[in-house]
Amino acid sequence: MIDFKNEVVKIISGLDEKLDEKEIMSLIEVPPSYEMGDYAFPCFKLAKIFRKAPNLIAEEISNKIQENSYFEKIENAGPYVNFFIDRAVLAETVLEEIKDEKERYGSSNIGKGKTVIVEYSSPNIAKPFHIGHIRTTIIGHALYRIYSFLGYDTVAINHLGDYGTQFGKLIVAYKKWGDRSVIEKDPINELLKLYIKFHEEVEKEPSLDNEARKWFKKLEDGDNEATELWKWMREISLEEFNKVYDMLGIEFDSFTGESFYSDKMSKVVEELQNKGLLVKSEGADIVDLEPYNMPPALIRKSDGSTLYITRDIAAAIYRKEHYDFYKNIYVVGSEQKLHFDQWRKIIDLMGYDWAEDCIHVTFGMVRLEEGTMSTRKGRVVFLEDVFKKAIEKTKDIIKERNPKLENKEEVAKQVGIGAIVFQELFNSRIKDYVFSWDKTLSFEGETGPYVQYAHARANSLLKKGEFSVEDRIDYSLLNKEEEIDIIRLLYDFPKTIINSSEKNEPSFITRHITEIAKNFNRFYHNCPILNEEEDLRKARLHLVYATKLVLNTGLLLLGIEAPDKM
Ligand code: ARG
């Protein structure tokens, strides 16, 4: 596809040998409105080189430039030279490219040969998968798809919280108050009840804590009973988590959770020891991080058991050895920032220069609007319930809007789940946000159903207009503002995907396709399509076709399906 910005660079750098391509590229701006051109080249910086006023330089540059087939107008305005892309050339470039690439439009091979690990979701066994986990799951999955689309070798890891002192507590609670058959009927809920009961009882009977610690130690030492119970709890919990992953169409390449590293721990502790990083403190081993303005990191307790951070150090080293990653991404809430800062510093202190390739992708909190969800015991909202409710509510909406729709169940699932995913990915991830059903499921405004509906509308237009990709198109007919605005957005789509990967920010894509949907609706209302004379009808249908493809790709990158009818 023609890179128009690069063409601007070529034109300007061709004028004088003092003009350096890289520098020009960095100077080019996108004017605040298209009336001022698609690109503007400011001449302030050149004033020094040429010892002339910027206005004069701009004038001279625009006078010197010959006719150019990519730009319909190149003119100076004060200290700027403004470039106006030829609309027919733009339309042809973009729409032909989309026609050729189809679902692959916007993909790339910039990631070829580079491995990106995206670790996300990572719920804790025997604790509910709750609304707080929704963000890591959805953001992580989107990043995984985005990196894959850009040609990276991606690895999706679920770092299950399947180890640690809470298992000591659970084992104690289970042995005292648990009933296997009851638990197996509703594992996560029942295990959670036990966990809560343990915390209630320990208030009255502090020695329970010691017992729990002993059981975890037994687990670490490979005791049969402890291991058997732990395995069972892990398995029944995982079955529950998988229900949610299935709903979202999520798969992981690896479920190497915390327990996976249990036999790799002594080596890490030894390595820390040998590198002189461990300090004894009240019988425990810590890494002193005071010089870096952080509290000390507890690596090994006085009873010999290891901690969350120890397992994370082991995991990072394992991943480097096993995958030789280019980037190792952790999608985890910002409340764990200190943990990841300490952890990265320790890896750095161990002398691993790849510490800087380990990235903590943080995100803010979700708050539920009052009365959004009735909560089960323990004041947590279960993710599975949220999705089920979204599907139910969507079914009602669809019944009302489109009673004749055939596969209502299927569409309600795509739209209901899609609505939540979209809402999650709409704002920049670092922002806290308030979840509201009305806003999420609305067919108007900046929502998933709104974008999905634009896609379905495009699809139905193509059907009615008997669109064919083979049609020869006169692209110069697509010259209305409404049309050009969509074409520009389609042109920018590939860049948006790259930007979103560079900032690990799926919301760039969400916003971009929302803009496309808005502009598409404006086009739909202002520009007749099916009743136009043949050539214009074909050209417009072609634009509809390109729009539909890009909306679909954008939604898929976010992890959302786009029904053809809704
Ligand atoms: N299981 C943890 C939680 O639910 C998140 C794990 C994050 N990943 C990691 N490598 N520490 O809070």
Boltz pocket constraint, residues with backbone or C-beta under 6 A from the ligand:
constraints:
  - pocket:
      binder: B
      contacts: [[A, 119], [A, 121], [A, 122], [A, 123], [A, 124], [A, 159], [A, 160], [A, 161], [A, 308], [A, 312], [A, 330], [A, 331], [A, 332]]
      max_distance: 6.0
